[in-house]
Amino acid sequence: MNSAKLLFRKETFCWIFAVLFLTLSYSCVIQQPVSAQQENVSFQVFYDQLSPYGQWVDYANWGYVWIPDAGPDFEPYSTAGHWVMTKYGWTWVSEYPWGWAPFHYGRWDFNDDLGWFWIPDTEWGPAWVTWRRANGYYG
């Protein structure tokens, strides 16, 4: 094989590699799509769609709250999901089939008797957390 053909193949390979690298890099940086607020969300919708995945309990401080059947290691915004930057800001993308509701509506709370429980609300948010930063750490 002559050197001109070899050079052409190396340049072609480098060019293809560069294009693929840039395409993949760009796709990792751009904001990911997420589904925003569902229309006509209501407490009845929450009750109906979350009941198969946990239990509703009448809690003195909050009224009816939902406790997921997610196992003893469950922690909201930590297990079975990941954070994605979207046009709404940092958004939790849950891997749970029920994650569309408790991570985007309402608030999570914890007590020693119930463990983690969810307090429903109808206002949508990308995630109901507060971000903090100190000495180069985020949380």
Backbone as a chain_set.jsonl record, in Angstrom:
{"seq": "MNSAKLLFRKETFCWIFAVLFLTLSYSCVIQQPVSAQQENVSFQVFYDQLSPYGQWVDYANWGYVWIPDAGPDFEPYSTAGHWVMTKYGWTWVSEYPWGWAPFHYGRWDFNDDLGWFWIPDTEWGPAWVTWRRANGYYG", "coords": {"N": [[0.857, -1.17, 0.0], [0.585, 2.19, -0.852], [2.068, 5.226, 0.466], [0.436, 7.498, 0.248], [-2.209, 6.529, 0.128], [-2.332, 5.337, 2.647], [-1.962, 7.56, 4.32], [-4.273, 8.97, 3.64], [-6.245, 7.235, 4.66], [-5.629, 7.32, 7.403], [-6.139, 10.046, 7.93], [-8.829, 10.147, 7.249], [-9.894, 8.358, 9.127], [-9.214, 9.72, 11.518], [-10.715, 12.048, 11.154], [-13.366, 11.038, 11.105], [-13.429, 9.912, 13.664], [-13.102, 12.248, 15.208], [-15.463, 13.669, 14.566], [-17.429, 11.898, 15.546], [-16.681, 11.872, 18.26], [-17.09, 14.592, 19.004], [-19.842, 14.79, 18.49], [-20.927, 12.924, 20.325], [-19.963, 14.037, 22.711], [-21.246, 16.534, 22.713], [-23.898, 15.698, 22.888], [-23.971, 14.794, 25.477], [-23.719, 17.088, 26.936], [-25.796, 18.842, 26.296], [-29.035, 19.94, 27.353], [-31.236, 17.618, 28.803], [-34.379, 16.243, 27.791], [-37.333, 16.413, 29.75], [-40.4, 15.281, 31.159], [-42.764, 17.629, 31.885], [-45.067, 19.155, 34.171], [-47.993, 17.259, 34.643], [-51.165, 17.505, 33.142], [-54.194, 18.28, 34.859], [-53.61, 17.005, 37.319], [-54.291, 15.415, 40.387], [-55.185, 14.769, 43.827], [-56.59, 12.389, 43.847], [-55.665, 11.126, 41.542], [-53.002, 10.709, 42.307], [-53.483, 8.97, 44.488], [-54.73, 6.749, 43.204], [-52.74, 5.94, 41.321], [-50.422, 5.527, 42.793], [-51.026, 3.715, 44.79], [-50.626, 0.862, 44.174], [-47.913, 0.638, 44.662], [-47.202, 1.14, 47.25], [-48.283, 2.248, 50.518], [-51.032, 4.15, 51.757], [-51.306, 6.334, 54.474], [-52.957, 7.744, 57.246], [-51.677, 10.438, 58.622], [-51.028, 12.243, 61.5], [-49.881, 14.881, 61.479], [-49.943, 15.693, 58.784], [-52.109, 14.672, 57.318], [-53.256, 12.424, 54.801], [-50.56, 10.482, 53.806], [-48.054, 9.0, 51.718], [-46.356, 5.927, 51.729], [-43.692, 4.449, 50.258], [-43.183, 1.142, 48.88], [-40.304, 0.495, 48.795], [-38.111, -0.676, 49.883], [-35.638, -1.107, 52.546], [-33.344, 0.45, 52.168], [-34.047, 2.693, 50.803], [-33.851, 6.075, 49.828], [-35.068, 9.255, 49.23], [-34.396, 10.984, 46.172], [-31.925, 9.843, 45.89], [-31.662, 7.027, 45.623], [-32.1, 4.675, 42.956], [-32.208, 6.319, 40.541], [-31.231, 9.382, 38.834], [-29.53, 12.572, 38.507], [-30.235, 15.187, 36.226], [-29.39, 17.893, 34.138], [-31.721, 20.175, 33.066], [-33.95, 22.258, 31.131], [-35.433, 23.202, 33.184], [-33.796, 23.286, 35.334], [-31.723, 21.471, 37.712], [-32.865, 18.232, 37.64], [-34.544, 15.476, 38.975], [-34.446, 12.251, 37.747], [-36.26, 9.539, 37.956], [-36.016, 5.995, 38.405], [-38.014, 4.447, 39.298], [-41.275, 3.086, 38.719], [-43.276, 4.649, 39.726], [-42.16, 7.087, 40.076], [-42.714, 9.503, 38.777], [-44.477, 11.079, 40.214], [-43.912, 11.444, 43.206], [-41.367, 12.629, 43.17], [-41.605, 14.993, 41.912], [-43.841, 16.38, 42.64], [-45.243, 17.586, 45.683], [-43.727, 16.828, 48.932], [-41.005, 15.146, 50.597], [-40.661, 13.47, 53.726], [-39.386, 12.319, 56.892], [-39.709, 9.991, 59.501], [-39.039, 8.152, 62.54], [-40.839, 6.046, 62.965], [-42.415, 5.677, 60.591], [-40.552, 5.811, 58.563], [-39.323, 6.93, 55.393], [-41.669, 9.089, 53.954], [-44.164, 10.39, 51.739], [-45.609, 13.537, 51.158], [-48.339, 14.621, 49.542], [-48.813, 17.105, 46.93], [-50.049, 19.468, 44.531], [-48.449, 21.081, 42.97], [-45.998, 21.245, 40.47], [-42.513, 20.514, 40.255], [-39.03, 20.453, 39.263], [-37.501, 19.071, 41.059], [-37.852, 18.724, 44.506], [-35.827, 19.958, 46.342], [-33.184, 21.441, 48.275], [-30.3, 23.047, 47.345], [-26.924, 23.138, 48.407], [-23.684, 24.629, 48.882], [-20.259, 24.356, 49.674], [-16.871, 24.928, 50.297], [-16.025, 23.755, 47.817], [-17.681, 21.554, 47.642], [-20.827, 20.101, 46.819], [-24.253, 19.742, 47.653]], "CA": [[0.0, 0.0, 0.0], [1.466, 3.357, -0.907], [1.937, 6.126, 1.622], [-0.67, 8.438, 0.029], [-3.44, 5.859, 0.543], [-2.257, 5.15, 4.088], [-2.195, 8.869, 4.91], [-5.691, 9.273, 3.456], [-7.01, 6.426, 5.609], [-5.424, 7.854, 8.752], [-6.854, 11.309, 8.026], [-10.257, 9.829, 7.247], [-10.201, 7.779, 10.433], [-9.147, 10.796, 12.519], [-11.847, 12.944, 10.936], [-14.567, 10.326, 11.557], [-13.34, 9.824, 15.12], [-13.339, 13.589, 15.759], [-16.883, 13.98, 14.417], [-18.159, 11.067, 16.511], [-16.36, 12.355, 19.602], [-17.785, 15.859, 19.223], [-21.281, 14.522, 18.531], [-21.232, 12.282, 21.606], [-19.708, 15.004, 23.774], [-22.306, 17.531, 22.687], [-25.151, 15.097, 23.355], [-23.898, 14.663, 26.931], [-23.74, 18.407, 27.543], [-27.06, 19.543, 26.086], [-30.047, 19.635, 28.339], [-32.051, 16.444, 28.527], [-35.81, 16.526, 27.912], [-38.091, 15.775, 30.828], [-41.812, 15.607, 31.053], [-43.144, 18.603, 32.903], [-46.309, 18.934, 34.903], [-49.115, 16.602, 33.992], [-52.415, 18.249, 33.228], [-55.26, 17.758, 35.71], [-53.145, 16.136, 38.39], [-55.114, 15.598, 41.585], [-54.893, 13.808, 44.881], [-57.169, 11.103, 43.455], [-54.705, 10.538, 40.588], [-51.902, 10.202, 43.128], [-53.947, 7.809, 45.245], [-54.95, 5.624, 42.292], [-51.534, 5.466, 40.63], [-49.363, 5.147, 43.732], [-51.476, 2.635, 45.691], [-49.992, -0.44, 43.959], [-46.481, 0.685, 44.98], [-46.985, 1.524, 48.639], [-49.513, 2.359, 51.302], [-51.468, 5.468, 52.228], [-51.49, 6.331, 55.921], [-53.436, 9.019, 57.783], [-50.633, 10.903, 59.537], [-51.605, 13.353, 62.266], [-49.358, 16.206, 61.119], [-50.074, 16.023, 57.372], [-53.224, 14.025, 56.633], [-52.83, 11.192, 54.125], [-49.224, 10.461, 53.219], [-47.781, 7.745, 51.018], [-45.098, 5.263, 52.085], [-43.385, 3.539, 49.151], [-42.612, -0.18, 49.122], [-39.052, 0.609, 48.048], [-37.043, -1.356, 50.601], [-35.064, -0.385, 53.692], [-32.254, 1.343, 51.769], [-34.59, 3.789, 50.013], [-33.695, 7.475, 50.211], [-35.518, 10.096, 48.116], [-33.383, 11.704, 45.393], [-30.626, 9.203, 46.064], [-31.667, 5.656, 45.12], [-32.851, 4.332, 41.737], [-32.415, 7.473, 39.674], [-30.053, 10.223, 38.63], [-29.768, 13.996, 38.272], [-30.01, 15.652, 34.858], [-29.631, 19.325, 33.96], [-32.753, 20.396, 32.06], [-34.332, 23.669, 31.051], [-36.059, 23.53, 34.461], [-32.758, 23.206, 36.359], [-31.408, 20.091, 38.061], [-34.106, 17.466, 37.69], [-34.379, 14.072, 39.345], [-35.057, 11.283, 36.838], [-36.427, 8.337, 38.765], [-36.164, 4.699, 37.739], [-39.199, 3.796, 39.837], [-42.45, 3.325, 37.87], [-44.113, 5.645, 40.392], [-41.326, 8.254, 40.337], [-43.217, 10.734, 38.147], [-45.247, 11.894, 41.161], [-43.307, 11.88, 44.465], [-40.137, 13.399, 43.015], [-41.901, 16.253, 41.21], [-44.968, 17.014, 43.343], [-45.219, 17.297, 47.108], [-42.461, 16.825, 49.669], [-40.645, 13.962, 51.372], [-40.32, 13.672, 55.13], [-38.931, 11.075, 57.524], [-39.764, 9.826, 60.957], [-38.539, 6.834, 62.937], [-41.887, 5.028, 62.887], [-42.851, 5.443, 59.208], [-39.461, 5.879, 57.59], [-39.574, 7.985, 54.408], [-43.044, 9.169, 53.474], [-44.392, 11.484, 50.798], [-46.762, 14.398, 51.413], [-48.719, 15.069, 48.198], [-49.199, 18.473, 46.578], [-50.315, 19.487, 43.083], [-47.513, 21.958, 42.262], [-44.892, 20.507, 39.868], [-41.167, 21.072, 40.294], [-38.056, 19.492, 38.747], [-37.138, 18.299, 42.245], [-38.089, 19.57, 45.671], [-34.649, 19.882, 47.203], [-32.42, 22.673, 48.426], [-28.886, 22.802, 47.058], [-25.955, 23.871, 49.225], [-22.315, 24.534, 48.375], [-19.26, 24.804, 50.628], [-15.506, 24.404, 50.106], [-15.925, 22.912, 46.634], [-18.618, 20.445, 47.706], [-22.234, 20.424, 46.566], [-25.146, 18.739, 48.232]], "C": [[0.902, 1.231, 0.0], [1.148, 4.316, 0.223], [0.795, 7.122, 1.461], [-1.987, 7.813, 0.471], [-3.476, 5.674, 2.056], [-2.539, 6.466, 4.812], [-3.677, 9.24, 4.809], [-6.534, 8.491, 4.463], [-6.841, 6.929, 7.033], [-6.187, 9.157, 8.933], [-8.362, 11.073, 8.072], [-10.686, 9.273, 8.589], [-10.213, 8.858, 11.506], [-10.342, 11.732, 12.389], [-13.137, 12.302, 11.445], [-14.571, 10.234, 13.083], [-13.651, 11.179, 15.761], [-14.818, 13.964, 15.69], [-17.712, 13.177, 15.421], [-17.926, 11.55, 17.938], [-17.116, 13.639, 19.917], [-19.296, 15.658, 19.326], [-21.679, 13.916, 19.87], [-21.017, 13.246, 22.766], [-20.817, 16.027, 23.854], [-23.606, 16.957, 23.228], [-25.145, 14.896, 24.863], [-24.05, 16.006, 27.626], [-25.092, 19.09, 27.402], [-28.086, 19.093, 27.111], [-30.919, 18.474, 27.873], [-33.533, 16.805, 28.646], [-36.414, 15.785, 29.1], [-39.551, 16.114, 30.629], [-42.178, 16.521, 32.216], [-44.497, 18.23, 33.483], [-47.383, 18.263, 34.063], [-50.354, 17.466, 34.162], [-53.39, 17.527, 34.16], [-54.779, 16.768, 36.77], [-53.959, 16.455, 39.637], [-54.707, 14.572, 42.629], [-55.467, 12.431, 44.538], [-56.253, 10.377, 42.457], [-53.52, 9.959, 41.356], [-52.315, 8.924, 43.85], [-54.072, 6.581, 44.343], [-53.648, 5.06, 41.733], [-50.41, 5.048, 41.57], [-49.744, 3.979, 44.633], [-50.824, 1.283, 45.427], [-48.532, -0.506, 44.42], [-46.184, 1.081, 46.422], [-48.309, 1.613, 49.367], [-49.762, 3.807, 51.705], [-51.792, 5.36, 53.709], [-51.99, 7.708, 56.338], [-52.478, 9.434, 58.893], [-51.095, 12.201, 60.194], [-51.139, 14.736, 61.794], [-49.704, 16.638, 59.69], [-51.327, 15.5, 56.689], [-52.707, 12.762, 55.953], [-51.477, 11.385, 53.454], [-49.001, 9.081, 52.625], [-46.409, 7.225, 51.408], [-44.79, 4.254, 50.984], [-42.869, 2.183, 49.633], [-41.298, -0.248, 48.337], [-37.873, -0.036, 48.771], [-36.398, -0.479, 51.663], [-33.956, 0.602, 53.322], [-32.733, 2.551, 50.968], [-34.3, 5.148, 50.651], [-34.139, 8.323, 49.029], [-34.353, 10.858, 47.48], [-31.993, 11.115, 45.544], [-30.591, 7.803, 45.457], [-32.524, 5.551, 43.861], [-33.209, 5.551, 40.889], [-31.133, 8.25, 39.505], [-30.482, 11.667, 38.36], [-29.421, 14.342, 36.841], [-30.267, 17.158, 34.837], [-30.619, 19.484, 32.811], [-33.05, 21.893, 31.987], [-35.021, 24.133, 32.328], [-35.047, 23.623, 35.596], [-32.449, 21.742, 36.638], [-32.696, 19.34, 38.351], [-33.799, 16.018, 38.042], [-35.144, 13.204, 38.359], [-35.08, 9.947, 37.563], [-36.538, 7.094, 37.893], [-37.36, 3.92, 38.273], [-40.388, 4.059, 38.918], [-43.385, 4.384, 38.45], [-43.398, 6.983, 40.558], [-41.82, 9.557, 39.746], [-43.915, 11.648, 39.157], [-44.426, 12.345, 42.375], [-42.019, 12.695, 44.329], [-40.379, 14.744, 42.337], [-43.091, 17.002, 41.79], [-44.79, 16.709, 44.825], [-43.823, 17.304, 47.706], [-42.266, 15.494, 50.387], [-40.353, 14.371, 52.805], [-39.942, 12.305, 55.707], [-39.274, 11.125, 59.001], [-39.401, 8.382, 61.282], [-39.572, 5.731, 62.803], [-42.252, 4.667, 61.455], [-41.701, 5.277, 58.227], [-39.739, 7.052, 56.65], [-41.03, 7.932, 53.972], [-43.193, 10.429, 52.631], [-45.692, 12.201, 51.118], [-47.183, 14.995, 50.073], [-49.049, 16.562, 48.119], [-49.337, 18.498, 45.06], [-49.395, 20.427, 42.301], [-46.314, 21.148, 41.772], [-43.585, 21.261, 40.059], [-40.193, 20.031, 39.779], [-37.54, 18.56, 39.842], [-37.326, 19.231, 43.429], [-36.962, 19.37, 46.674], [-34.05, 21.273, 47.317], [-30.955, 22.323, 48.227], [-28.024, 23.69, 47.936], [-24.563, 23.655, 48.627], [-21.384, 25.07, 49.456], [-17.921, 24.127, 50.326], [-15.389, 23.44, 48.931], [-16.834, 21.704, 46.627], [-20.033, 20.949, 47.439], [-23.098, 19.352, 47.186], [-26.551, 19.266, 48.348]], "O": [[1.866, 1.302, 0.762], [0.095, 4.231, 0.855], [0.23, 7.555, 2.465], [-2.8, 8.475, 1.116], [-4.525, 5.834, 2.679], [-3.269, 6.488, 5.803], [-4.264, 9.757, 5.76], [-7.454, 9.053, 5.057], [-7.807, 6.963, 7.794], [-6.816, 9.365, 9.97], [-9.078, 11.718, 8.837], [-11.72, 9.665, 9.129], [-11.134, 8.903, 12.322], [-10.915, 12.158, 13.391], [-13.917, 12.952, 12.142], [-15.603, 10.452, 13.718], [-14.383, 11.244, 16.748], [-15.366, 14.514, 16.646], [-18.6, 13.727, 16.072], [-18.862, 11.627, 18.733], [-17.719, 13.758, 20.983], [-19.952, 16.287, 20.156], [-22.658, 14.344, 20.482], [-21.81, 13.266, 23.707], [-21.282, 16.355, 24.945], [-24.339, 17.64, 23.944], [-26.211, 14.833, 25.475], [-24.465, 16.06, 28.784], [-25.499, 19.838, 28.291], [-27.999, 17.995, 27.66], [-31.284, 18.376, 26.702], [-33.904, 17.593, 29.515], [-36.031, 14.654, 29.401], [-39.89, 17.118, 30.002], [-41.924, 16.207, 33.379], [-44.991, 17.118, 33.294], [-47.642, 18.653, 32.924], [-50.557, 18.082, 35.209], [-53.396, 16.298, 34.229], [-55.473, 15.799, 37.076], [-54.275, 17.614, 39.909], [-53.974, 13.626, 42.339], [-54.883, 11.412, 44.907], [-56.091, 9.159, 42.528], [-53.086, 8.841, 41.081], [-51.597, 7.925, 43.83], [-53.578, 5.505, 44.678], [-53.47, 3.843, 41.676], [-49.531, 4.284, 41.172], [-48.864, 3.318, 45.186], [-50.486, 0.594, 46.389], [-47.978, -1.597, 44.555], [-45.03, 1.33, 46.772], [-49.33, 1.115, 48.891], [-48.834, 4.575, 51.957], [-52.461, 4.425, 54.146], [-51.505, 8.724, 55.841], [-52.475, 8.844, 59.974], [-51.503, 13.14, 59.512], [-51.945, 15.663, 61.724], [-49.754, 17.837, 59.413], [-51.578, 15.873, 55.543], [-51.812, 12.1, 56.479], [-51.273, 12.302, 52.658], [-49.675, 8.117, 52.986], [-45.427, 7.967, 51.42], [-45.546, 3.301, 50.794], [-42.204, 2.092, 50.665], [-41.199, -0.961, 47.339], [-36.74, 0.059, 48.299], [-36.586, 0.738, 51.679], [-33.662, 1.508, 54.103], [-31.917, 3.347, 50.504], [-34.481, 5.339, 51.854], [-33.636, 8.132, 47.922], [-33.443, 11.315, 48.172], [-30.996, 11.809, 45.347], [-29.596, 7.426, 44.838], [-33.533, 6.241, 43.717], [-34.376, 5.775, 40.566], [-30.073, 7.833, 39.973], [-31.637, 11.94, 38.031], [-28.43, 13.851, 36.3], [-31.228, 17.642, 35.435], [-30.383, 18.987, 31.71], [-32.453, 22.688, 32.712], [-35.179, 25.336, 32.538], [-35.407, 24.003, 36.711], [-32.867, 20.865, 35.881], [-33.505, 19.749, 39.184], [-32.896, 15.41, 37.467], [-36.344, 13.393, 38.155], [-34.045, 9.311, 37.756], [-37.083, 7.137, 36.79], [-37.685, 2.851, 37.756], [-40.503, 5.16, 38.381], [-44.2, 4.952, 37.724], [-43.967, 7.918, 41.122], [-41.384, 10.625, 40.175], [-43.939, 12.865, 38.972], [-44.257, 13.551, 42.559], [-41.62, 13.378, 45.272], [-39.455, 15.547, 42.204], [-43.312, 18.163, 41.444], [-44.236, 15.668, 45.177], [-42.861, 17.73, 47.067], [-43.229, 14.81, 50.735], [-39.865, 15.47, 53.066], [-40.157, 11.271, 55.075], [-39.146, 12.159, 59.657], [-39.449, 7.505, 60.42], [-39.21, 4.582, 62.549], [-42.385, 3.487, 61.128], [-41.866, 4.666, 57.171], [-40.324, 8.054, 57.062], [-41.558, 6.865, 53.66], [-42.45, 11.397, 52.789], [-46.734, 11.577, 51.323], [-46.445, 15.807, 49.515], [-49.493, 17.182, 49.085], [-48.793, 17.63, 44.377], [-49.547, 20.556, 41.087], [-45.68, 20.443, 42.557], [-43.555, 22.491, 40.029], [-40.485, 18.837, 39.844], [-37.189, 17.409, 39.581], [-36.986, 20.412, 43.348], [-37.119, 18.71, 47.702], [-34.378, 22.169, 46.539], [-30.434, 21.41, 48.866], [-28.353, 24.851, 48.178], [-24.298, 22.651, 47.964], [-21.663, 26.094, 50.079], [-17.853, 22.914, 50.127], [-14.721, 22.413, 49.041], [-16.774, 20.899, 45.698], [-20.384, 22.075, 47.79], [-22.713, 18.183, 47.236], [-27.441, 18.555, 48.816]]}, "num_chains": 1, "name": "protein.A"}
